[in-house]
Amino acid sequence: MTKTEPTTVRRWQARLDELRAAHHVPGATLAVLAGGEIHELASGVLHRGTGVEVTTDSVFQSGSIAKVYTATVVMQLADSGELDLDAPVVSVVPEFATADPEATAAITTRQLLSHTSGLTCDFTYDAGRGDDCLARYVEASKGVALDCPPGTAVSYSSLGYNVLGRVIEVVTGQTWDQALKDRLFTPLGLDHSMTLPEEALRFRVAMSHLGEPGQDPDPAPAWDLMPRSAGPYGRVLVTAGDVARLARMHLAGGTAPDGTRVLSADAVARMQRREVDVPDKWTVSADGWGLGWTLYDWEGIPGYGHDGASIGQYGYLRVVPEAGVAVVLLTNGGGARQLYAALFRELLGELAGVRMPDAFAPAEVPPAVDMTPFAGTYKREGVIITVAAASGDGDTARLTYEFVDGMAEFSPPLEMDLTPVTDKVFAASGAGPSFSEDYMPVVFSTLTDGTECCYVGMRAAPKAS
């Protein structure tokens, strides 16, 4: 285990500063776990309006990195024998239901952890600020249609993680918020980690920023637009260093630095074991999914981690177990994904011999692909996707992504050109900065039951016509 030299850390700081400015990211914090040490760095400002500087103890919104915290607590309950991962969820949470009674009876906790339950992602519901918010959220979700039948495919599901949050509450008798404090924050010494906005007021807090690509973004109209019920899938408020401390526990086989066992070595290994392959390997750089972790394969070097996004804040966590390395980046707007890609490509290459894949984009001369079999309409809860094949010489295939029903006010319909990457993978341009600052992957796949589907944003939309 080699100690990191101060000159190396200064070089990392210089690159963070340089790349952050180049990609118009107002502020960022970086934590690097290497050689058994956690190095914390900060750059930029928390709020472009006030000019308050980012420090290493500044708190950011972690977005979907929160799912790793929820999954870890679920695995603690499996460790203790209080929860059977393969038992139906309704055996623990009787009020859980979907629009399909057969699916309701079949969905398991394991499927929720691995995003194979078929539950959709984008069910947004403000269940209020009370301690009953998750119970009310699960009750409100009863009529939501599935993306696909349970066990037939991976389809990224925030709704599924809120159900897991409710599972934690029923089994422990605590709120999800308190369970995280007692089971993770306290034993791991995560004193800059919390779940409620008012708890963040004690600290320096990053403001979200929004704007067009290639320009300095402006502060968002509000700091946190998510309801309390979004917690298990999207709101743990953290420093980069605290995220690295959680990763260190997983790298240490489930033990805290003082020797306290937080999770069994078997549970740690099971979380990293591949449960499902992922057809869309580009949206979140995933090759597969475990029990909570996104899994990566960097030319034979395995890794795990998770991405996170709230409105105007973006986080990235990557862990390379064979090298004992973890890298965490938290940002508050701008070209965060470009900053992540450039910085992590350098850091993981230097520290772990990892070669991250190139940015997703079509070849200079794309392959010729007949789009006719893919033309049609695809539907999932709140979204209709229409694919039209090219109509003549010089024309390109087109995709329209339209929000409907409860999501109708989220965004106007998006019109995108499709350029072939392979015979089933296409690069969409024109999605806009809310979805992608470069090319957005669109993947056509077939579920295990034979249903054709279209993946956008790691969500499966079955073909309707």
N, C-alpha and C positions, 0 to 999 in steps of 0.2 A: 504494500500500500504506500504510494508515493505522496509525500506532502506537496501541495501546490505552492509554487514560488510566488512571492508578492509581485514580481514582474509579470508573471502570467496573468494574475488577477487584474493588474493595471491594463494589460493588453485587452482583456475581455471588456473592461470598462470603456476603453477607447472605441472598440467596435460597437458596443451597445449605443454609445453616444452618437457615433457616426451613422449607423444604420437607422436608428430611431429618427434622426433628423432627415435623412434621405427619404424616408417613407412617410413623413408627415404624421408621425405618432406623437401626440403631445407629451405623454409620460409613460414610463415603463419601469417595472422592477424585474430583476433576474436573480434566480437562485440556482447555484450549481453545486450538486453533491458529487464530490470526487475525492478519492483518497481518504474517505471517512469523514471529511470536513464539508460543511455547508458554507459556501461563500455567497453573500448577498450584495447585490449591486442595484443602484437606482439611477434614473436619468430623466431629465425633462421636468415638466410641471404637472401638478395634479389637476389644475384648472387654468385654461388659457386666459380666462377673464381676470383671475386674481393673481396669477403668476406664482402661486405657492409651489415650491419645489417638491418633487417626489423624493422621499427618503426610503430606506430599506424597511422601515416599520409602517409604511403607508399601506392602507387596506384597499383592495380592489374587489370588484364582483367577479367571481370565478365562473359564472354561467354553469354549463353542464359538467364541469369538473366536480360539481356537487354530487353527481351520480356516483362517483367513486366513494365518497363518504357514506352515502346511503347503502351502497353495496357492501361496504366493509362492515357496517353494523348488522346488516342482514346475515352476513357470514358468521359474525359472532354468535348470533342466535342459533344458527345451524350448528356451530361448534358445541354449544351448551346443550343441544338436544331439544331446545324449545321450539325449533322450527324445522320441518321436513321440506327440503327444497323441491321435492317431487310430488308433494301432496297438492291437491287443488287449492287455489287461493281462497275459494269460497269456504273451505274448511276452517280458515283462520278469520277471514273477513266476510261474514255471511251476506253483507249488503252489497258486495261486489257483484256487478252484472254487466254484460255487454248486450248488444242488440241481438246476439245469437245465443240462445240458451245452451246449445251443445258446446259451443266454445267456452261459455262461462263455466261450465262444469269441468272443462278439460284444462284450462290455463293453470300453469304451475308457477311457483316462485322462481324456479330455474329459468323458465321461459321469459319471465319479466326481466331478470338480470341480464339475459343474453339478447334481448330485443327480438325474440322469436315467438312472442305471444300473439302477434297479429294486431295488438292494440295500436291505435293510431298515435301520432305524435302531438298534433297541434290542437288539442282540446284545451282552450283557455277559459278559465272560470274563476272569477273572484269570489271566494267563499268567505270573505271577511277576515277580520283580524283576530278572531277568537281562537281558543285552543282546540275548537272543534272544526277548524277550517279544512283539514284533510278528510275528516269523516263526511263533511258536507260536499267536498269536491268529488269524492268517490260516489256518493249518492247521485250527484248531478250528472255523472258520466255514464249512467246506466244505459242510455239509449244510443250511445255513440257507436257508429258502424266500425267494423274491423277493416284494417288494410288488407288482410289476408287471413286464411284459417290458421289457427295456432299450429306451430311446428312446421309450416310449409316454406318459410323464408325468414330472413332477417328484415325487419323494418323498424327503423329507429323510433323509439317511443318514449317521449317524456311522460305521457299519461301513465305508462307502465311503472315508471319510477315513483310517481305520486302514489300509486297503489302500494308499492313497496314501502313507502313512508308510512302509509296507514297500517301495513302489516307490522312494522316496527312498533307503532303505537299500541296496537291490540296486544301484542305479545309482551311488551315491557310494562304496559300500564302508564307510560310516560308520553308526553308530546314528542314528536320527532326531534324538535329543537333540543329538548332536555336530554334525550337519549344520546345525541351527538356530543353534547357537553360532557356527560358523565362517562361515556364509553370511548371517546376519541380525544376531545380537546384536553380534558384534564389529565388522563394518563400519559399523553404524549407531550404535555407542556405547551400546547398550542394556544398561547395567551393572546394572540392576535387573530383568532378565528372565532366567528360568530355567525348567527343565522338571521338576526333581526336588525332592521335599519337603525333603531334607536340604540342598539348596542355598539354600533360603529361610531357614534358621536364622540366617544372617548378618544378616538384616534384620528390621524391624518387620513382623509378619505379621498380617493380618486373620483373626479367627476367624469361622467361619460361625455364623449364628443361625437358629433355627427357631421358629415360633409361629403362632398364629391371626391372621387379618387384623384390623387395627384395634387391635392390642395390641403392646406392646414384646416382641420375641421373646427367647428365652433362648439361651445358647450351645449349639451342637450337641454331641452326645456325642463327636465326633471332628472334627479339623480337615479332613482330606482322606480321603474314603472311596473315591476312585477308584484302580484299580490302575495300575501304570506303563503298561500297554498302552493306557490311555485317552488317552495323550499327544497323538497327532496330531489327535484330534477334540475333546479337552476339557481338556488341562492344559498351559497355559503360564502361569506365575506372573509377575505383572507389576505395575508401577506404571501409573497412568493416563498419566503423562507419557511413559513408554516406548511405550505403545500409540499415542499421538499422534505420536511420532517415526517409528514404522513408517508411519503414515498420511502423514506429511510426505514420506517417500521416494516414495510412490505419487503424491502431488500434484506432486512435482518431476520426474515422468517417469522415475523409477527411480534417481535419484542421491541419494547421501548429502550432508549439508551440506558436507563437505570435497571434494566433486566425485567421489568414488568411485562408479562405476556398479555398482549392485546388481542392477538389472533393466533390460532394454531398454525404450525408450519404446513399442515395438510390443507387448511383453508386458504392460506396464502397461495399454495401451488394450484389449488383448484380454480381460484380466481383467474390465474394466468393460462389455464388449459383451454384450448380452442373448443368452443361449443358449436360454432357455425362459421362458414366462410362468408365473405362479403362480396357480392357482385360489383358494387361501386367501391373501388379501391382508392378513390381520389378525393372525395368530398372531405373526409376527415383522415385521409391517408391510411385507412384501415385495410388490413389483409384478412382479419377475422375478428371475432368477438369472444371473449371469455365470460366469466361471471362478474360483470361490471367493467372490466378493462377492455379498451380497444387494443387489439393485438397487431404488431407490426413484424414484418420480415424484411430486414435490410440486407438483401443478398446473402441470406443464410444466418445473419445475426438476429436473434429474436429480441423483441422489445415490447413494452406495453406502456399505456398512458391514456390520455383523454384530452380532447379540446373542449373549450367552453366559450359561449357567447351570450352576453346579455345585450341590452340595447345600448350600443356604443362602447362596450368593453369586451375584450377578447383575451382568453387565456390558453396556454399550451403546456402540457406536461408530457415528458418523454423519459422513460426509464430503460436502461440497458443492463439487465441483471448480471450478465457474465462479466461486465466491467465495473459493476458497483457504482454506476453513474445515473444520476437523475438531473434533469434540467427543467426549470420552470420559468415561464415568461408570462407576466400579466401586463396588460396594456389598457389605455383608456381612449382608443379611437384611432382614426387614420388607417394607413396601410399596414395594419397589424400582421396580416398573414404574410406579407412580403418580408416584414422584419423578422418574423418567426422563421421563415424558410431560409433566409440568408444566414441568420445568426446560428440556428440549430444545425444547419449543414456544416458550419465551421466547428462548432463546439463538439458535436457528436463525432465528427470525423477525427478531431484532435484527441478527444478523451476516450473514445470507445471504438475507433476504427470503423465507424458506421458511414456508409454512403447512402444518404437519403435520395429518394427518386427525384428526377427532374420535375419541374413544374408541369402540370397537366396542360397539354396543348396539342392541336393536330399537327401532323407532319407537313412540311412545305408542299409536298405533293400527296394529298390525302388519297386513300384507297377508294376505288369505285364500289359503291354499295347500293343495292336495290332497296330503297326505303319502303316499297309497296307493302311488304308484310307487316311493317310497323305502323303504318298509317291507321288512324282511328282515334277513338276517345278512351281515355283512362281516367278512373275516378277513385278518389279516396276521400275521407271525411274532410269537408271544407275546401277541396281542390278538384278542379277538372283540368286535365291535360289533353290538348288536341294536337295530334301529329299529322302533318300534311306532307306527302311526298312532293318532290320537285315536279312542276307542271310542264316544263319544257326546257329547251337549251338555255343555258346561262342562269336558270332558276336554281334555287337551293331549297332543301327540305326545311320546313318551318315547324316550330313548336310554340303553342300558346299555353301559358300557365295562368289559370284564372282561379281566384279565390271566390268561393260561393258560401251561401248559408251563413253560419256564424262567423266565418272568416272574411266575409264580403268586403268589409271596410278596411282590411289590412293593407291592400295595395291594389292599384289598377291592374288589369290583365297585362301580362308580360309577353312580348313577342320576341322570339329568338330564332336565329338561323342555326341550322345544325350542320356541322362538318364532320364527316366520318373520321374516327380514329382507328377503330377495328370494325368488324362486321356487326358488332352489337353495341359498341361504345361510340358516343358522339360528343363533340365539343360544341356547347351552346354559347353563342355570343349575343350580347345585348340584354343580359339578365338584369343589369343594374347593380349599383354598389351594395344594395341590401342583400344580395345573394352571392355575388362574386365580383371581384375586381378584374379578373382575367377571364378564362374560359370556365364555364360550368359543366361538369360531366353529366351526361344523360345516358343511362344504361338500360338496355332492354334485356329482360331475363324471363325465364319460365319457372314458375313455382313447382314444387314437388308434386302438386296435384294436377299439373298440366296447364294452369292458368298463365297466360302471358301478362307481363306487367312492365311498367316503366318506372325506373328509379330516378328520382330527382331529390337531391339533398338526403340521400340514404333512406328515403321513405318509399315504400313500394305502393304503386297505384295500379290495380288490376285493370285489364282491358275490358271496357264495357261495350264497345261497338266498333 
